[in-house]
Amino acid sequence: MNLYVLPAGPIQTNAYLLVAPEHGEAILIDAPGGILAQIQPILAKEKCRLTELWLTHGHWDHTQGGAELVAATAGRVRAHADDRVLIETPEVMERFMGESLNLKAIHVDHWLTPGERFDALGTTVEVRHVPGHCPGNVLFYFADMGGAFVGDALFNGSIGRTDLPGGNFEQLATAIRTQIYTLPGDTVVYPGHGPKTTVAAEKAGNPYVAG
C-alpha cells in the first residue's frame, strides 16, 4: 500500500490517498477543495481507480471537494451519522462560518459505527469515534501499517478547536485519552492539518491533553 499526503483547499487540509496497486484500487480520506485534480495523475500513474471516500468529519474544509470527487469517480462514501446534517445539508456549515464556501451535499453510502471493522485494500480497518472537535469525528486505524487517520481530533503538539458548534473540550480530551492514547505507542498519527506525529509523542508531550 502506498500513501500520499496531499494538503489542499484554502487552509491546506490534509487529504490522504491510500493506493493498493496490486488490487487496482485506492481510497481517499477527506476531500478538501480541489483534491480531484491532485489525485487524478496519481491514480493514472498507479493504474488504480478510486473506490471510496472516507470522511473523518463533516467540517467544510474536509468535505469541500467531496461532491466533485464522487461525481467523477462514483466512489462510495463512509462517514459518521453525528455529522449527517453537515455533510448532507452544507448550508448549515456555511451558516456556522458566516460565508459562502461553495459546498455541495454529499450522499453517504455507509454510516459508520464506533468499533466497526471492515476490510479495505487488502487489510482490516477499525473505526473509533473521537468527538469533541466535531460530533461525528472518527479515526481510521490500520493496525497492519501502524497508522491512524484522526481528522481534527489531535495534531502534532496540539488538539482540534472546540469553539465551533458541537465542540466540547472535556469530551474531546476524554475521547483522545480513550480512543487515541490507547493505541500502540508507535502508531503514526496522521492529522487533518500539519505534520504527522505518534501516539507516544503526544501522550508524553501534548500540552493540552496529557497521557
VENQUIMO-V810099 format. One record per helix or strand of 3 or more residues. SS is the DSSP state (H for helix, E for strand). FROM is the first residue (numbers start at 0). TO is the last residue. If there is no record, write none. Layout:
[[SS FROM TO] [SS FROM TO]]
This chain:
[[E 1 7] [E 12 19] [E 24 28] [H 34 45] [E 48 53] [H 59 62] [H 65 72] [E 75 79] [H 80 87] [H 89 96] [E 109 111] [E 116 119] [E 122 128] [E 137 141] [E 146 150] [H 168 179] [E 187 190] [H 198 204]]
